[in-house]
Amino acid sequence: MFTSCTDPSTLDGLNWLACYLTTGKHVLFYKSFFVVLTLLAVTAPLALGVGFLGAVVSRSKHAPLRWIGTLYTSMVRGVPDIVFFLFVPLAMDQGFEWVRHKTLCRDWSEPIRQGNDFLVCSAAKLPLGSAPQSVHEIYGFALAVLAFAVVFGAFAANVLAGAMKAVPRAQMETAEAYGMSPRQSFWRIMVPQMWIYALPGLSNLWMVLIKATPLLFLLGVEDIVYWARELGGAKTSHFTYPHPDWRLWYFLGLLVFYLGFTKLSEIVLARITTRLSRGQATMAGEQMRKDT
Amino acid sequence: MKKLLLSATVLAFTAGASFADTVRMGTEGAYPPYNFIDDDGEVAGFEREVGDKLCEIAGLTCEWVTNEWDTIIPNLLSGNYDTIIAGMSITDERDEVIDFTQDYYPPTASAYAALTDGVDLMGGVIAAQTSTIQAGHVATTGATLVEFATLDDTIAAVQNGEVDAVFADKDALAPFVAEQGFTFLGDDVPLGDGIGMGLRESDAELKTKFNAAIDAMKADGSLNALLIKYFGEETATY
């Protein structure tokens, strides 16, 4: 990056450090912070959507729908996350490729499973074998987002279903008395009011989600933990910047990042709580009414 | 509506399909000097140079990807990349699952390294990387085997005093002996049948191409030149 960095072996002290911290590898490390933040930004709304759907389905009047909802939430909540993170992307990837194989390569006669190999025609590969590495990375990231959404959606579904039940019955009764249809009373009365009941559970989930991002590494996405390990490991003279085992410092950096991010989340969540409590038939809402 | 959606997805998936196939080279990126991520964040090392040269000879377009050592074979089988070029020794066990090209790195020794002398190699606690021939070997001695995901972790385990010694490819340990206070202990142990590229068993065509390319590199001496460049004058050559 700097012109003085062309021959690191002649540098010492801060100059060396400045060059060291701006190597291509470190830039990739810094970029991986954005990968993690992007994952959070994309996954959270998606998981919330999945959760909302799950909650609605598990409260459905139709028994089969209700069973699907219950099966989904109890299955995902009962299986260890790590198993799901390994299973879901692999299963989805092979599933997509299988479907594409069946539609794109109808004249393919060989079996898809040959011994240990999972073989589809090259047109069905996802992403295509000829695609640049960035496409492979985005695809891997998308699979990771889906896996996170499936897992956290199940927890969110449970939280939201509980929140829907917590909305005071009197509110719904009033809506019915005003002649609202079930659909209208659901969207106009229940949904706007349920968030304050869901918030403690959802904020917990958000915190767990922040801490779960290092699982990305399991899925082959090069996240901050991967790079911290890779950069921190002892480096011999095969590298331009040899150094002993520095993982402690890199992990300390991650610790500060995660704690800082948690603190920030807490501040934001506290504000949302205040906001949502306004005018609610809860103790916090009642307190606010008295104060003003 | 459903049909429309489905056909739209299929269309989206097929759009931009061109079949100038790239060979995706899978490596670990954590086993210097065989393969590692250099300071620019690129795959580098002996295998990077050999692989690039092989692709050039065979007239293939190659792209490098990294994968954890632990899952490197399953990901080859499910088609995430097309070759494994990651210092993988040819063994009968692996040969049952995947195919190997001929060796591009001759059979060499594995060795024990530690920070102090007088470690009981046959009865002590020895670190090795998971699913390597070295881990397999330690398990057959009387020593207690502790497995780690990467070479880095095995080195760190010795430095922390968690284990008594590390057992790995001698050439991979050599830099740590030269620069970080490790010493070799005991006799060298010859293991494996050399290092080859791993391929899917169904990929016979690719295997032929790479075998021919390795032949060519062995014949013109360029492989020996690379071996000496990365492993020193002492190393075994063809």
Interface residues (C-beta under 8 A of the other chain):
Chain A: T23 G24 K25 V27 L28 L90 D93 Q94 E97 R100 T103 L104 Q114 G115 N116 D117 F118 L119 V120 S122 A123 K125 L126 L128 G129 S130 P132 Q133 H136 G220 R229 E230 G233 A234 T236 S237 H238 F239 T240 Y241 P242 P244 D245 R247
Chain B: V10 F13 T14 G16 A17 S18 F19 A20 D21 T22 R24 G29 A30 P32 P33 F36 I37 D38 D39 D40 G41 E42 G45 E63 V65 N67 E68 N75 L77 S78 G79 N80 D82 V97 I98 T150 D152 D153 I155 A156 Q159 P175 F176 A178 E179 Q180 R200 E201 S202
